[in-house]
Amino acid sequence: MEQVRKRERLRKQRIRAAVSFFLIVAVVVVLLFMTPIFAVRKIVLNGNDLVTKEQIEVQIKDFVGDNLFRLRTANVEKKMLEIPLISGVAVEKKMFPPSIILNISETRPAAYLLSGNSIVVVDSNLKVLDDANNFDTDTIPSISGIGVPGYTVNSIIQTDSEEKADILREMLSVFESTGLTSSIKYISVDDLTNIRFNYENRIEALCGSQLELERKIRMFAEAIKTETIKPDALGTMDLSILGQATYQSNLSVINQ
């Protein structure tokens, strides 16, 4: 009988322990998910330079006051990516004080095209960033030789030639990586056997065809950076012959 009573006491203790456990869990759940204790009170921004705090606040204002633990970071990311200048965002949650941290990656203007009466600013992937004159186009090159039948802000621009679009992506990417973007005044793909760009309104670069185009641009960048071409030089750089960069004013040849 004593053993039976012990087993019964143990059974009741287990039941009480289980009930206590579930009550504690219920209280914790209520505290975490159902009370304003963990409402988002603060948003911390990292990495935004071109995008203003005000622009971001407009996009994510609805998340302020949301419960931190119920908040889905994917929803925050989606709203942030609606801003054309943002190419990526990593969202972190912080408990004390309840806040979210936005680590932002921006995309930068790389060039502009004309579409009708609109100046359309694009990044190096030809994503449309702006068509409302919000950028200083003096610091980015213009593009000629490609048609723009249509576009939507924050989407890849529509063009009349995918081949030319691919060439432009390659050129803009290399200009970015070599730090030349702000010095390039225009890019011409009017003739794909004579692709051209202009540097500082001083040097006309003749690339010829798209064959090894990246190498040609990097040769040009190297000539500029090493001062092979003087800072006040005016002339033409012929890059059309693979492995050579010929500056017309002094006929010097750089072999690489």
VENFENNOR-V16942 format. One record per run of one state. SS is the DSSP state (2 for helix, 1 for strand, 0 for the rest). FROM is the first residue (numbers start at 1). TO is the last residue. If there is no record, write none. Layout:
BEGIN
[[SS & FROM & TO] [SS & FROM & TO]]
END
This chain:
BEGIN
[[0 & 1 & 1] [2 & 2 & 34] [0 & 35 & 35] [2 & 36 & 38] [1 & 39 & 39] [0 & 40 & 41] [1 & 42 & 46] [0 & 47 & 52] [2 & 53 & 63] [0 & 64 & 66] [1 & 67 & 67] [0 & 68 & 72] [2 & 73 & 80] [0 & 81 & 85] [1 & 86 & 94] [0 & 95 & 98] [1 & 99 & 106] [0 & 107 & 110] [1 & 111 & 115] [0 & 116 & 117] [1 & 118 & 122] [0 & 123 & 126] [1 & 127 & 130] [0 & 131 & 136] [2 & 137 & 139] [0 & 140 & 140] [1 & 141 & 144] [0 & 145 & 149] [1 & 150 & 150] [0 & 151 & 155] [1 & 156 & 156] [0 & 157 & 157] [1 & 158 & 158] [0 & 159 & 161] [2 & 162 & 178] [0 & 179 & 180] [2 & 181 & 183] [1 & 184 & 188] [0 & 189 & 194] [1 & 195 & 199] [0 & 200 & 202] [1 & 203 & 208] [0 & 209 & 212] [2 & 213 & 225] [0 & 226 & 234] [1 & 235 & 238] [0 & 239 & 243] [1 & 244 & 247] [0 & 248 & 251] [1 & 252 & 255] [0 & 256 & 256]]
END
